[in-house]
């Protein structure tokens, strides 16, 4: 246990003007108040507030904060009263103690509303005096250091709430040292296997690389000395949780990690920061895209530094942070250092940016207070605060325990792609917490998500609108393009193959490969895809192959249409098997087409082929574009496959007429997919109906039309042709 004089000496060492009498009185009062109380470890309870005070002394905080740390548990856990604290130590220290006393244990698991209300109290107290948070974080830090003495179930809960609330809050306040230690301790409890695996990996790297840290430090120092610069170089190894977080963020394995060493280059002035970057980049090759300037664009927690990554000795990636001493203090201690350097931050040392000394962390607190004033419920406030702390993230798990971080509102689709692109592409369903759920179900913190996969799955294009993460959206777009490319290439091959057959030439990859350079494309697939999309005429492909194309293949549309009407579709026609909208073969929306009737295809650039019945009036607009016509024939349709057709009816306006029609279509096994109705010529005695009906073939369609025509309310039934 630290003795009274040791604590006082530690404080006066960095603050000679500290009130020694105040510190002595607070020490004695707290020790007497806690008396013979014991902690779970068996040690005297007073050791806890004393260690909290020591942590804050290491942060070089003022004497009032140190005194409040010594007294922070007296009102809650002893017979001491707030009035007594006020009388003996003054209103300032009493206010700090009161702010801490009101904050009970945050129980994330079982009492969410209580946690929300207590978090509200904490933030309100913080907004009045940020020293409340500093004491609270030091309190939590010492509790975490002694967590091994707590029962396992309680230990896990405390670790969860530390990772959920306190560590992110420390990060928001810029207190990186505190955040790192809180996260590492919590991580070792919540995921001991991963923690141990990372530590074992680091130990192996030490053995393999030897004194690589020392070697890089010396090389850096020499490089700066050669340029006439005096700097401090501090090498460090990334912490286990930091490594784990990077693995999860970038989906890397332990063996794929290459930049686990980091170095801080501490310089004297702002100008030297940018000079130092130049020295480093001249000495070693910079990794593209890894330079970040947080000096000109500070983080929200006031962090300022230059970041770069270079390929150092032994071809190892080395991360570097270059900053001034003041920046370093603020980077390490956040708001705890801000007041000490507020004058310098105003620009008195040449580092200022013209802003006021107010910390960005304080501005964040004010923003939260504005939310409070709007009257949010405690539960809503808790949710809002978590969004702020985690940058709007939820944390979910795979069945094997792998942690996946996603934006708030993400679904199982985002989760699948976060695990791996192949998992997302083959995703057909999911289980959330063991129960089947829709893929579009928003995920919540702590959800366990199991992805159900199928090798036959291709992600639907509609998923792009449902996905939230950039990774998922990009992967869906890529898969959609790939599937469409395959379809268009297959269609293009059939078109080219049929045209070659007319010239009694057999399609071959060798023949096509010879034509590719002449067509201005890189690969044969590019050529075939362009033909399928209608961007390249099949006749041009034949010409590039050196095959003379008869002028009759480019005959006028009238002759083409006439021939199509009279010709029986034969071996040169492309087979149609259940084409649907969204594929490279689709039916004309107005007319549809059914097996048993003649069909032709019109190539639409970029979309594929639209199928028309040969009698469709819409074909007339393609009379002067014979190169867009494609011969089609019905192939063997799958059992139960339906096809669209549109019929027109003239209906007498009488009770039950529409019911008669729908009943007749249903009795004959037809499926109504759409219906429009309007009065004929504005007179309500008769109505014109257009019905989109799905049928099996032409015979089925004729049976339906005959059944409908037999109804007394129906004056006429026709097939819509245009």
N, C-alpha and C positions, 0 to 999 in steps of 0.2 A: 504494500500500500504506500502511495506517495505521501510523504510527510507534508505538514502545513507549510514549512519554510521552503520546501522544494517547489511547491506550486507557485508561491509568491515570487520566488526567484525566476521561475520560468516566464512569468508574465512580465516582470520588470526588466527582463533581459531585452525584450523588443519594445516595451513601453515604459520608459523610466518614470513617467508621470502617473503611472497607475496608482489607484488608491489602495495601498497595502492594508490599511485598517479595515476597509470594506471586505477585502478578500479574507483576512484573518477572521473577522466576525462571521462571515458566511460559512467558512470552513467549520468553525466551532459549533455554530448553531445547527448545521445540518448533521454533523456527527452526533450531537446530543439527541436531536429529534429522532433519528433512525435507531439510536441505541443498540440493542442486541438483535435487531432484525437480520435475518439471513437470506441469501439468495439461493436459487436451486442448486448452485455449485457447492454450497456450504460456507462460502466466504461471507464476511460482514457486508451487509447491504450498502453501507456507506461507501464502499469501494466503487460502486457503480456510478453515483454522481461525481465522485472524485475523478474517475477515468473519463467521464464525459467532459468535465472541465479541462482535463489534460488534452483531449482531442481538440477542443476549441482553442486552447493555448497554443497548440501547434499551428492552428490557423491564424494566430496572431490577432485574436479578437480583443475587444475592449474589456475593461475590468467589470463593467455591469453585466455583460454577457457571461463572463466566467462565474460571477456570483450567482446569476440566475441558474446556471448549470448545476452548481452545488445545491441549490434550493429547489430544483424543479420537481422533485417527488415529495417534498415535505407536506404540502397541503393535501395531496391525494392519499399518501400512505402513512402519515403520522397524525398526531393530535394538533399540529400547527395549523393556524388559521391565516387567511389572507390578510385580515386586519392586523395581525401580529407581524406579518412580513412587511406590510406597509409601514407600520410604526418603527420597526427596527432598521429597515433597509431602504425605505423611500418608495414613492409611487412608481418610478421607472422600473425598478426591479420587480415590484409587486405585479405590474402589468405584464411583464414577461412571464412570471410564474403563473399568473392567472390564465394567460393564453395557452400555456402548456398543460395546465391542470384540466382544462375543459376538454382536452383531446384524449379520448379513451382509445382503447385498442381498436384498430380498424379490422373488422372481421369480414373479409371479402366473401367467404364461402356461405355463411349461414345468416348473416344479418346485413344484407345489402343496404337497406334503408338507414340503418344505424351508421353504417360506414359512410354513406352519402352525407348524412347530417354532420358527422364528425369531421369529414374532409372539408365540408363547408366552413366549419368553425376554425379549422386549421388555416385555411386560406384567408379567411377574414382576419385572423390574428396576424398572419404573415403580411397582409396588406397594410396593417397598422405599423408593424415593426418586423422586418425580415429576420431579425435576430431570433424570433420564435422558431422559425424554420431551421436556422443553424443549430440551435440547441436540440430540436427534435431529431434532426438528421444525425447529430453526434450521439444522441441517446440511442437511436436505432442501430447505429454502427457498432457501439459497444455491446448492445444486446445480441447482434449477429455474431460478433466475435466470441461470445460465450454461449452460443446456441447449442453446443454439444451437450450441455447439462440439462436441456429441456426434453420432455417426453417426445417421442418420434412424431405422433400425430399433431401436436402443437408446434413442433419444429417445422413441419411441412407447411402448416398454415401461415406461420410467421414469414417463412421464406417466400411463399406465394405473394403475400401482401407487400413484402419488400420489393419483389420484382415488379409487382403491379403498380405500386404507388410511389414508394420512397426513392428507389433508384432512378426512375424517370424524372421525379421531381428534383432530385439532386442534379441530374443532367440539365434540366430546364434552367436551373439556377447557375449553371456553369461550373459546378463543383465536381470536376471530373475524377479527382482522386477518390472522393467519397463514393461516387457512383460506381467506379470500377471495383472497389472493394466490396460494396454491397452486392453487386451483381455476381461477382466471383463466389462469394460465400453462398448466396442463394442458389446459384447454379450447381454448386457442389452437392447441395442437399436435394434439389429438385431433379437433377439428372446426373447422378454420381458416375454412371457408366461412361457417358460422353465426356465428363470432366476428367476422369482417369485416363481415358483413351487419348485425349489431347495432351495431358501432362506426360504420358509415356512417349508420345510422338515427339514432344519438345525435348525430352531427355535423350532420345535417339539422335535427334538432330545435333544436340550438343556434342555427342560422342563422334558423330560423323564429320562435323564441321570444325571441331576444335575451338580455337580462340578466334572465331570469325568476327565476333562483336568487337573485340580489341583491335583486330587487324583493320576493320573498316574505320573504327574511331581514329586510329593513328593515320590512316591514309587521308581521311577528311581533314584532320588537324594540319597535316603537312600541306595539303592543297591550299588551305586558307592562309597559312603562314607564308607560303610562296607568293601569295597575292597581297601580302602585307596586311592581313586581317587578323584581329585577335578575337576568337570566338570560343564558346564552350560547346563541346560536343558530348551528348549523352545518349549512349546506345541502350536499347531496351528490347525486351522480348514481349510480344503481344500477350495479353492475359487470356486465360482459357475461354472465358465467356465471350470476349471480343473475337477470338478465333472462331468459336462456334457460331456466333451471329453472322460472321462473314461467310462461313460455309453454307449456312441456310440462305442467306441473301443471294449468293452467287451460285448456289447448288454445286458446291465443290466437295470432294472427298478430302480426307486428311492428307492423302498422298499428293493431291493436286495443289495444295497450298504452297506458294512459293515466296510470299512476302510476309513472313512472320516476324521479321526484325524491323524495328523502327528506330530512327535517330532524330534527336532534336538538336538543332543548331541554334544556339542562343547568341544573339548579337546585341550591339549597344544601341543602334539607331534604326529608324525606319528605312533609310536609304540602304543601309547595309543588308537588310533583308533581301532586297532585290539583287544587290551585288552578289550575295551568297548563292542565290539560285543560279546565276551565271557561272560562278565558279564550279558548282556541282555539275551542271550540265556540260561544261567543257571537260571535266575530269571523266565523267561516265556518261554513257548513252541514256538519254531520257526515254521513258516508256510513253508512247503517244497517248494522249487523252487523260493523263494522270496528273496534270498540273491544275491546282485549284488555288485561287486567290481569295482567301477569307480576310484579307486586310482591307481591300477595297470593298468587299461585300461580307461584312461580319455575320456570323450566325446569330440567331435570335437570343442566345444566351451570352452575348458579348464576346464570343470566341473570335480571336483574330490570329491568323497565321498563314504562311504559304506552305502548300503541300505539293510535293512532287515525288515521283517514283523513278528510280534509275536502276540500271543493271550493273551491280557492283562487282566486287571480287568473287571469284568462283562462279560467275554467271548467275548470281543470286539477285533477286529483286529486293530492293531496299527502299522502304518508305522514309521520307524525310519531312520534318516539320521545321520551318525556319521562322523564328519570331524574336522580338525583343524581350528583354527581361521583364518588363512590365506586362507585355502580352502573355508571357509564360506564367506569371503569377496569377493573372486573371483566368488563364486556361486551366490552371490546376485548382484554384480555390474559388473561382466564380465570384458571386456576390460577397463572399467573405473577404476578398481582396479589393473589391471595387471602391469601398469608402477610403481605403488607405491610399489609393491612387487617383481619386476623383479629380484632384487638381491637375495632375499630369494628363488625365484623359481629356481635360478641357483644352489641351494643346500647349501647355507650358513647356513641354519637353520636345515639341515638334512632332509628336505622334498623333495629335488630335485630328479629328475629321470635321471640326466645326460644330459638332453636336454638343448638347448639354451633357453634364456628367451623369444624368439619369441612366441607369442600366436598362438594357432591353428586357432583361428579366423582370424588372419592376413594371415595365409597360405591359408585359404579359399578365402580371398579377392584376393590374388595373383592368385589363380586358375581361378577366374572369369576374372581377367585382361588378362590372357592368352587366354581365350575365346574371349575377345574383340579384341585382336590383330590378331586373325584368320579371322577377317572381317565379323562376323555374322551380319545380318541385325538387326535393333533395335527390330523388332517383334520377331525374333528368340532368341535374347538375353533375352528379357522379358520372353519368355517361358522357356529358360534354367534356368534363375534365379529363377523362380517360382518353377521349379522342385527341385532346390537346397534348397529353403526355406522350401518347404513342404515335402521334402524327397520323391519327385516324386509322389505326391498325387493329386487326383481330388476329389471335394466335390459335391455330388449330393443329391437330395432330393426325398423323397416319396411324393405322392399326399397330405399326411397329414402334410408335413413339416418336417418330421424326416430327420436329416442330416446323410448321409452315406459317410464315407471317404474310398476311394479306390485307389489302385496304378494307376499311369498313364498308359493308354492303356486298362484298365478294360472295360468289356462289361456288358450288361444287365444280363448276366448269373452270373457274379461276384456280381452284385448289388443284384440280387434275393437271393443269398446265404448269402450275408451280412445282409439282412433284417432278414431272418430266414432260417434254413435248409429246413423246410417244404415248404417254398415259392419257393426255388430253385428247389426242387424235383418235384414240381407240375407246374413249369413254362412252358408255351407253346408259349408265345409271349410277346411283350412289346409295350408300347407307350412311346416315348421320346418327352417331351414338347408337349404332346397332339396328336402327330402323330404316326401312326403305323411305326415301324422300325424293322429291323432284329435284332435278339438277339446278333449277333456278332458285332454290331455297337459300335465302341469305344466311351465311354462317355466323356463329357467335363465338366469343372467346371460350376456349376450352373444348370445342366440339371435336369429336373423333370422326374423321371422314374416311370411308372406304369407297374406292372407285371401282365400279363394275365395268369390265372391258370386253370388247369383242374385236377380233382381228378383221372382221368384215366392215367395221364402222368407218365412215368418213364424216368428219364434223360438218354439220349443215351450215350453210352460209349465214343463216339467221342467228347463229350463236355469237357472231361478232357483235351484234347489238346487245346481247345479254351479258357478255363478258365485261369485266370491270378493269382488269389489269392489262397493261400494255403488252406483256408477254403473251397472254392468252389471245388478245385481239390479233397480234401479229402472226401467231401460229395458225389461227383459224383462217386468216386471209391467205397465208401461204399454202395451207392444205386445200383450200377452195380453189386457188389458182392451179395447184398441181392436179387436182381431180379434173377441173375443166380442161386443162391442157391435154390430159390423157384422153378425155372424151373427144375433144376437137381433133386431136391427132388421129384417133381411131376413125372418126368420121371422114377426115381428110384422106386417109389411106383407102377407105372404101370408095370415095368419089374418084380418086385418081385411078384406082384399080379397075373400076367399071369403065372409065373412059379408055384405059389401055386395052381392055377386053374388046371394045368396039374396033380397035385397030389391030386386033389379033396379037397383042403383045402381053406377056405375062409380067405382072408386077414383081420387082426384086429390089432389095435394099441396095445392091450394087448399082443398079440403073438409076435409082433416086440419088444416091450419094454423088454420082457424077454431075447431077444437075444442080446440087445445092449451091456451089460457088456462083453459078451464073444467075441464080435467083436472089442473091444478096443476103442469104441467111447463113447462120453458123452451123446448124445441124439439120439432119433430115426430119427430126421431130418438129423443129421450127417451121419447116416448109409444110409438113402435113397439117400442123395446127393452124397455120395461116389459111390453108385451103378449107379446113373445117369451119373456120370463123368467117369465111367469105372474103377474106382480105387478099386472097390470091386465087386467080382462076386456074382450074385444073388444066385447061388448054395451054396455059403458060408453062406449066410444069412439063407437059409433054413436049413443048417446043424446046425447053431447056435440055430435055433428054435427047434431043435430035430427032424426034418423031414428027413427021409432017402432019399437021392437023388439017383435015379436009374442011373446006369452006362450009360444007353442009353442017358441020358441027357448030357453026356460028350463024345459022340461018335466022331469019326474022322470027320474031315472037309469034306472029300469026301462024306461020307454017308450023312452028314448034307446038303451039297450042292445039292446032288442028290435028297434028300427028298424035299428040298426047291423048286427045279425045277418042281417037279411033284405034290406037295401038293397044294391044294387050301387053301389059307389063310382063317382061320376061327376065332373062338372066342378067340383063344390064341394070336392073333396078335395085336400089338399096333396100334391104329388108327393114321393116318397122315393127318393133316388138314392144308394145306398151310404153311409148314415149309419153312424157309428161312435162308440164311446165317446170322450168329450172334446169332441164337437161339440154343437150345440144340439139335434140329433136323435140319440138313442141307443136301442139295443135293450134291452129288459128282460133283466136278467142271467139270470133263471131260465128263461125260455121261449125267448127269441130270436124271430126271425121271418124268413120266407123268401118271395121273390116267388112269387105264385100263390095265396097265402092272404090272406084278408081281414085288414086291420090297422086299428087305431085308435091315436090318440095321447093321452097324458095329460100335461097341463102340470104340471111341477114347479116351483114358484116358485124363481127364482134359478138353475135348472139347464137349463131348456129343455123339450123334449118327449121322453117315453119311449114307444117303439113297442111295442105288444102285438099278438099275433094275437087275433082276435076271440073265440076260444074260451078265452082265458087266464082261469083262476080268479081271478087277482089283480085283475082288473077289478071284481070284486064290491065291493071296499072303497071304490070311487069312486062307488057307486050314488047317494049323496046329494050329489054334487058335479058336476052336469051341466055347469057352466061350465068345468070343466077338460078336457072331452072335445073332441078335434079329429079331424075326418075326415081320413084319410090314404089315399093310393093309391100303388101302386108306379109309379115312373117308369121310364124306360129306363136300365137298369143298364149300367155300363161292361163291356166284354168281360173275362171272367175274374174279375169281382167275386164274392166269396163272402159268404154271410150265415150267421148263427149259428142253430142249432136244437139243442135238448136232447132226447135220447131215453133211455128207460129199458129195461133188459133184465133178465130173470130167467135166470140162467146156472147150469147144472149144474157142480158142483165136480169137474172131471176134468182130467187132464193135457192141456195144449195148448189149453184152451177159450178163454182170453183171446187167444192167438195167432190162433185162428180168426177171432175177432171183428175184431181190428185188421187182419188180412189181408183180410177181406171188405170192410171200409170202404175200405182202400187200393186194392183192385182196382176199386172203383167210382168212384175219383177223389175220395173224401171226405178231409177233413183233420181229424184229432182235435186239438182245442184244449184239452181237459180231460177228466179221467176220475176218478170216485170209485167205490169198491167196498166193500161190507160184507156180512157174512153175513146171510141172511134169517132174521129172528126168532131170531137167536142160534145157529141151527143151520148147521153148515158144509157141509151137503149141497148147498145152493143159495146163490148170491150175487146180490145186487142191484147192478147197474151203472147209473151215470148217465154218459152220454157227451155232451160238448159237441162237436158236429161242424159243420164249416163246409161248406156246399153252395151250388150255383149257384141252385137254385130248388126249388119243391115237388116237381116230377117227379123231380129228382135225389135229393131226400131220400127219397121213396117207394122208389126203386130200391135205395138203400142199406139201408133198413129191410127190404125184401123179401129182399135178399141175406143180411143178418144172420140173419133169421128162418129161412132155409133150413138153417142149420147145426144139426147134431144136438145140440150142447150148449146151444142156446138154447131155452128154454121159451116165452118171450113177448117181444115188442117193442112198446113204446108211445111215443107222443109225449107228453112231459111238458108239462102245461098249467098248472101252478101252482106 
